[in-house]
Amino acid sequence: MVKDIDFSIRNNTKDSLNVVVFQQDKEIKGMFETIFPVAWRVMSLPGNTADSKDGLCIWNFTYPALTYLGVSEIMLAMKKKRPLFKSKPGTGINLKMNMNKLELLTGENERLTLVEPKDGQTWEFSINTNDKPALTLMTETNPDAAISCTNKADKKVNISLYKDFLPLISAFDVGKNSSAEFCLTPKLWVMYSGDVEQGEKIGTFVDKSKSQEIDLKYISRVILTLNKDPSSGEITWELKTG
């Protein structure tokens, strides 16, 4: 996938439903073993009823081509708002980013370091004596176009690939001198669920009866509609791409 893809998700049922967008391709090395999907986006869509003033409920968003490699760490004590660091590729220099983005990304005691990687690159995460984090590009490359990161800090961290500054797939509790390797594929899944929150780990494969797989190759727009059979009550997805 080399371009942004526009999504439009529509609830044509009378039920209020939570819609979850995530990536669970089993072709990704280590999926559900060392790498796990994360609920990338979650939206509650009200039902389409006769009393609905606005008609069909539609959720529009963009799945961006740009991917970040990110390392999140838990800070035991935070005396003030902490900056979000973005490493300049190849330098390890940290640049402060917009604080509004920070509040969307991190929890109460979480610090996040981001970099824009290229396929095949290897990175190291470290924290210096002044408690400044850095992602440093290494000279080694991965032959399979995977993006990898080794944790050199004296603490466990979560290493993830991010889309639109939100985690998509993650390796959790990566220890010192351990690595995480990612090779993202051009696929995405959508499901309706009432008990999944944005950023939550998805621990097992979600089967086709509950989710819709989308192949993102050669498309620029996705329209997904939730329909409910009036006789059986079964809720199904209708997929159109362009």
NORSULLIN-V901043 format. One record per residue. RES is the residue in one letter. PHI is phi in whole degrees, 0 to 359 (* if undefined). Layout:
BEGIN
RES | PHI
RES | PHI
END
This chain:
BEGIN
M | *
V | 239
K | 214
D | 295
I | 236
D | 273
F | 247
S | 227
I | 247
R | 234
N | 257
N | 256
T | 258
K | 269
D | 263
S | 281
L | 229
N | 272
V | 250
V | 241
V | 248
F | 201
Q | 233
Q | 224
D | 298
K | 292
E | 287
I | 288
K | 302
G | 84
M | 300
F | 66
E | 240
T | 244
I | 244
F | 228
P | 292
V | 234
A | 295
W | 292
R | 224
V | 226
M | 219
S | 269
L | 250
P | 298
G | 288
N | 266
T | 246
A | 296
D | 273
S | 293
K | 285
D | 260
G | 73
L | 300
C | 278
I | 236
W | 243
N | 250
F | 203
T | 241
Y | 265
P | 281
A | 290
L | 291
T | 240
Y | 250
L | 263
G | 227
V | 237
S | 248
E | 223
I | 271
M | 260
L | 290
A | 219
M | 236
K | 275
K | 208
K | 301
R | 261
P | 284
L | 268
F | 262
K | 235
S | 280
K | 288
P | 308
G | 83
T | 239
G | 76
I | 283
N | 264
L | 243
K | 290
M | 252
N | 300
M | 293
N | 295
K | 296
L | 303
E | 294
L | 284
L | 266
T | 243
G | 277
E | 300
N | 234
E | 248
R | 240
L | 236
T | 241
L | 236
V | 212
E | 264
P | 271
K | 246
D | 304
G | 89
Q | 280
T | 244
W | 229
E | 235
F | 258
S | 214
I | 229
N | 277
T | 293
N | 267
D | 64
K | 260
P | 276
A | 207
L | 250
T | 246
L | 286
M | 260
T | 280
E | 292
T | 233
N | 265
P | 293
D | 263
A | 70
A | 289
I | 254
S | 232
C | 215
T | 253
N | 273
K | 253
A | 278
D | 273
K | 198
K | 283
V | 222
N | 257
I | 244
S | 218
L | 262
Y | 245
K | 236
D | 55
F | 65
L | 233
P | 293
L | 249
I | 226
S | 219
A | 249
F | 260
D | 53
V | 282
G | 279
K | 300
N | 70
S | 262
S | 234
A | 234
E | 234
F | 231
C | 223
L | 290
T | 252
P | 279
K | 222
L | 208
W | 235
V | 227
M | 220
Y | 253
S | 203
G | 263
D | 228
V | 245
E | 255
Q | 301
G | 88
E | 283
K | 292
I | 254
G | 273
T | 223
F | 295
V | 266
D | 284
K | 293
S | 290
K | 244
S | 222
Q | 241
E | 276
I | 231
D | 272
L | 269
K | 292
Y | 66
I | 233
S | 232
R | 212
V | 232
I | 240
L | 240
T | 235
L | 272
N | 238
K | 232
D | 290
P | 293
S | 273
S | 271
G | 80
E | 289
I | 260
T | 228
W | 262
E | 245
L | 247
K | 227
T | 231
G | 208
END
